[in-house]
Each structure stands twice: as structure tokens, then as C-alpha cells.
Amino acid sequence: VYDRARSLARIVMDASALCTGWLVSCDDHLLTNNPCTWDDNDFDTQGELNRMEWQFMYQDATCGGGSPAFEDSFMGGTWLENNANLDYTLVQAPVAENPAATYGWLLLDIRTAIIGEQMYVLGHPAGRPKEIAYFSTESGDTGGVCRVLSNSESPCIGGSAQEVGYTCDTEGGNSGSPVLAYS
């Protein structure tokens, strides 16, 4: 689980923590959510991206250590596309950067989530150092871990496709976080 979390980036815009993004290819493509901007809640311009810093391995050296730092960062990149209904924005890291070679990337698993399947969320809630939402005290999450509870939730943002439902803890700043099957 921790090794997969290496592909995460904390997104900072205008010196304030904003969202989570992650590497989605060996070619340094980054994925985050669509509203990841202060401007108009629609991450759809190169100008917005130019003001963003992508910070990798923003974490504490020890659990609860209180001295977080990041290993590497870069500004901007190339804005490629977004879709408000599917709630994503795709970015290409700057040519001089190669974060996937250092931090790896996550593969997209295009399938229907299985009800009861163990899952977890990687992110930077409230801009804090990297956190992994894995354990759960919710009654529907058997075994004390986060689980898929539904495949028929109403979309959070536009669109008509039904979404996966879970109760794994997240908060602002987790926007753009990958939701992963434990398998």
C-alpha cells in the first residue's frame, strides 16, 4: 500500500495546499480532479496549471513526526484535458522532469468495483502530509477496513454515470485522490 502511495503529489496553488494528484503513466501524466483550482472551480486552463506546484513524497519522516517535507517538486507542466462530468483533469509533467521514473505510477483498472471489496484512498487531506485511509470503524466495513458498499451512488458532480460508494474517511484536500482496490 505504501509503495503505491509514492506516486502521489500534493498540489499547491498560489502557495496554498489545494488537492491531491497522482502519476498515471510511465510518460509522466498526472491525474487530479476537475475543480482543483481557486479560480472558477474548473481546472481547464494552462494559466491555472502554471500557478501549481506538484510536490512528491510530502510526508513526515516518522508517523506523527511533525516535520513534514517533500523530496521533489516542479511547477506547472502542460495542461492536456479535463472533463467536468467525469471530474478529472489530465496534465503532462514538464519535459525536464521525470517523476514516474522515481516514484512510479498507478495503473487504471477499468472494471466494476465488487461490493464488499477491500479498498483504500491515498491523499493529502487538508493539505497535510500523505495519509492512507485504510482502516474503518463504520458498521458496513467488515473486518475493520474500508470496503466498497455500492456501485449505484448518484454522481457527485454532473454526468449520469452511477458511482462507487464507500465510507472510507476523506476530507477536503483528498480531492483528486486515487481510490484503489486492495487487490
C-alpha distance (Angstrom), angle and dihedral (degrees) to the residues before:
residue distance angle dihedral
V1 . . .
Y2 3.81 . .
D3 3.80 92.7 .
R4 3.81 90.2 56.0
A5 3.80 88.9 51.8
R6 3.81 90.4 63.2
S7 3.82 88.8 81.3
L8 3.83 91.9 64.3
A9 3.77 125.4 109.0
R10 3.77 128.1 -166.4
I11 3.80 108.4 -136.2
V12 3.79 116.8 -140.4
M13 3.82 121.0 -173.5
D14 3.80 122.1 -170.7
A15 3.86 88.7 -8.6
S16 3.84 93.8 -56.5
A17 3.81 125.1 108.4
L18 3.76 110.0 -112.9
C19 3.83 119.4 159.6
T20 3.78 147.5 -17.3
G21 3.79 124.5 -101.2
W22 3.78 133.1 177.8
L23 3.77 142.3 -158.5
V24 3.78 111.0 -101.2
S25 3.82 102.0 177.0
C26 3.78 144.5 28.8
D27 3.83 85.5 -115.1
D28 3.83 91.9 69.1
H29 3.81 98.0 -102.8
L30 3.81 113.3 160.0
L31 3.78 126.6 -155.9
T32 3.79 128.2 -158.8
N33 3.79 137.1 150.1
N34 3.78 124.1 -73.1
P35 3.85 101.1 -117.0
C36 3.83 92.5 54.8
T37 3.82 96.5 127.4
W38 3.79 138.9 81.8
D39 3.80 93.0 -138.0
D40 3.79 110.6 70.3
N41 3.82 107.0 -22.3
D42 3.81 89.2 -104.5
F43 3.83 117.0 97.6
D44 3.78 96.1 -151.8
T45 3.80 110.4 125.9
Q46 3.78 140.1 73.1
G47 3.81 87.6 -133.4
E48 3.81 91.2 63.5
L49 3.81 91.4 47.3
N50 3.81 91.9 50.4
R51 3.83 88.4 63.5
M52 3.83 93.6 51.7
E53 3.78 128.3 96.6
W54 3.83 119.1 -158.3
Q55 3.82 109.7 -150.2
F56 3.81 118.6 -165.3
M57 3.82 125.2 -154.7
Y58 3.81 93.7 8.1
Q59 3.79 97.4 173.3
D60 3.80 145.4 115.6
A61 3.79 117.7 -88.6
T62 3.82 87.7 -131.2
C63 3.80 130.8 25.5
G64 3.82 106.9 -82.6
G65 3.81 89.5 -1.7
G66 3.81 96.6 147.7
S67 3.82 96.0 -142.4
P68 3.80 105.3 91.2
A69 3.78 121.1 -179.6
F70 3.78 137.7 165.1
E71 3.80 127.3 -125.7
D72 3.77 100.3 -146.3
S73 3.78 140.2 -1.3
F74 3.77 142.6 174.4
M75 3.78 137.1 -169.8
G76 3.78 125.4 -118.8
G77 3.76 123.3 -28.9
T78 3.79 127.0 -174.1
W79 3.79 119.9 -47.0
L80 3.83 106.9 -134.9
E81 3.81 109.6 173.3
N82 3.77 146.8 -37.0
N83 3.77 138.3 -162.7
A84 3.80 119.8 -158.2
N85 3.83 94.3 -163.3
L86 3.81 93.5 50.2
D87 3.83 89.5 39.1
Y88 3.80 100.7 -132.1
T89 3.78 141.9 120.0
L90 3.80 122.5 -164.0
V91 3.81 120.8 -152.5
Q92 3.82 134.7 -178.9
A93 3.81 115.6 -139.2
P94 3.82 114.9 -121.4
V95 3.82 114.5 -79.9
A96 3.82 92.1 -112.8
E97 3.82 91.6 56.3
N98 3.80 128.2 77.0
P99 3.82 106.7 179.3
A100 3.83 94.7 156.6
A101 3.81 90.2 64.2
T102 3.81 89.4 57.7
Y103 3.80 104.5 31.8
G104 3.80 104.5 24.9
W105 3.79 124.9 -137.4
L106 3.77 139.7 -106.1
L107 3.78 122.6 -112.3
L108 3.79 119.6 -130.6
D109 3.79 111.8 -122.1
I110 3.80 105.4 -157.1
R111 3.80 103.1 -160.2
T112 3.77 142.0 102.4
A113 3.79 112.5 -81.0
I114 3.79 114.3 -117.9
I115 3.81 116.9 -120.0
G116 3.81 107.4 -112.7
E117 3.82 92.8 19.6
Q118 3.80 114.2 145.0
M119 3.80 112.3 -113.7
Y120 3.80 141.0 163.7
V121 3.80 140.7 -162.6
L122 3.82 125.9 -130.9
G123 3.79 118.8 -157.4
H124 3.77 157.4 112.8
P125 3.83 103.5 -96.0
A126 3.81 111.9 -161.8
G127 3.82 86.9 -3.9
R128 3.80 91.6 -69.0
P129 3.79 123.3 144.2
K130 3.80 116.1 -71.4
E131 3.81 114.5 -58.7
I132 3.78 131.0 -174.9
A133 3.82 117.0 -147.3
Y134 3.80 99.5 -151.4
F135 3.82 111.0 128.6
S136 3.80 123.2 62.9
T137 3.79 138.5 -170.6
E138 3.83 93.7 -166.7
S139 3.81 113.4 122.8
G140 3.83 94.0 -125.6
D141 3.80 91.8 54.6
T142 3.80 101.7 82.9
G143 3.77 119.4 -158.1
G144 3.79 92.5 26.3
V145 3.82 94.4 -82.2
C146 3.81 132.8 107.0
R147 3.80 114.5 -88.5
V148 3.81 139.0 -177.4
L149 3.81 106.1 -101.4
S150 3.82 102.0 177.6
N151 3.80 145.4 6.9
S152 3.78 94.3 -161.3
E153 3.80 107.9 67.4
S154 3.78 119.8 138.1
P155 3.82 113.4 -103.5
C156 3.78 114.5 -92.5
I157 3.80 93.5 -146.4
G158 3.81 122.1 28.1
G159 3.76 123.0 -66.0
S160 3.76 127.6 88.7
A161 3.82 104.8 -112.2
Q162 3.77 114.3 112.0
E163 3.79 116.5 -120.3
V164 3.79 139.7 -140.7
G165 3.80 115.0 -93.7
Y166 3.80 126.2 -147.3
T167 3.80 138.7 149.1
C168 3.81 98.3 -139.1
D169 3.83 107.4 140.0
T170 3.80 116.9 -97.9
E171 3.80 135.1 150.7
G172 3.78 140.5 -178.4
G173 3.80 109.7 -45.0
N174 3.81 90.3 41.3
S175 3.80 85.4 86.2
G176 3.79 105.6 123.0
S177 3.81 93.3 22.8
P178 3.78 119.2 143.2
V179 3.82 116.5 -113.7
L180 3.79 106.4 -147.9
A181 3.77 136.6 -166.2
Y182 3.79 109.6 -126.4
S183 3.81 88.3 -134.3
